[in-house]
Amino acid sequence: MTSTHAFWLAGRQATGEDTFDVTSPWDGRLVGKVSVPTDAQVEEAVAAAYAVRDEFAATPAHVRAAALDHVSRRLAERTEEIARLISAENGKPVKWARGEVGRAVSVFRFAAEEARRFNGGEAQRLDTDLGGQGRLALTRRFPKGVVLGIAPFNFPLNLCAHKVAPAIAAGAPIILKPAPATPLSGLIIGDLLAETELPAGSWSILPVANDKMPALVRDERLPVISFTGSEKVGYAIMDSVPRKHCTLELGGNGAAVVLADWASDEDLDWAANRIATFSNYQGGQSCISVQRVIADASVYDRLLPRIVAAVEAQVTGDPSDDATDVGPLVSEDAAKRVETWVREAVDAGARLLTGGKREGASYAPTVLAEVPADVTISCEEVFGPVLTMQKVDGEAEAFAAVNDSKYGLQAGVFTHDLQTAFRAHRALEVGGVVVGDVPSYRADQMPYGGVKQSGVGREGVRFAMEDYTYERVMVLTGITL
């Protein structure tokens, strides 16, 4: 795992003049060396994608679907190998890494299915007015052009898949930039795409440094940008290219609401275990991990000790161990930031109920209560294994607490009442409401994205394909309807 990895330039392997090291956040060992494309090679990739855009858009659906099916099958065949790679470069416990590979398998399979049925056309008769007599409108979708996909470190395979698979399904060339901390998983996708018959130039995977991105973002040959990452970087991209189409999947501070009717011992045990698991899986480094627990006063005192106990039961340690639930954060700097935010909250009066300790890049699963509203951890995305507890009086106060945030990605609402579920769906200012569970549930075929500072646009294979394409209408004249 310590060889130098080539990148993928217009469908072929290539190396540049420099390399960088990928190291494990768990123990600092060298996982691999990655070759860095030169400026000339980046230009070659962009030029190739731009040149092939019309050819690729016209590629038969069965060709694109077959390529996507192939990648899906090959990912499944190499699950254990790829999971170990994700765990090594990312620090993700291997059991969660296996789940990530399984999700990527599904993403490529969904994309193959959508490639076969997308763009089927919609006919609309126009003779509803006199001037439209004998006219029929036929609407189809066509790619907007080359997609620049920028992926984050926290799901280094699956979030690359969410850029690449919809683009190929829609017939849009793509240039993928994996995260510098975790490029190896994204490069694996190139290994598998290279086994297909997609046109040369229709895809490239370029592990370029972050400081090289502004030039790519501004390049007029790349009219679509799909970015997953921080709020600051995402909106800086959008502001720099206001005439481009940008899909931004940004941060969140996911809330789990436990209402008064979720009151049996079985209910509270379920909620506590789900909250503990999904505030800490991926080391809390998920945009929809549980950061805030908002519980009705009638259940709060029974729920709180259950959550603390469930959090303390999380197994921390070596991410390569199948028993490990919580591994390190992506870097020691990330863990130090979490440590600083927790210390600030405690100094301001928050109660530390468990955790609160750092060792290297690892931060212990942590629960805070009575957290002041103006400290950083109450206002920003912690992106670490920390959750805060808040007591509220009734549904209206609970929903207001969820909405008292600049973010709006997903929320979970623990209730048995269908009417309450529909009120939550109407009232909560988020992109998704999960009823009876934590906000951390995501199915890769459903529309996924946020409101407010959590981004614009939607992922989920078909919804990303719609973002990457536009409607073009053809009017037929002299038609007997």
Disulfide bonds with the S-S distance in Angstrom:
none
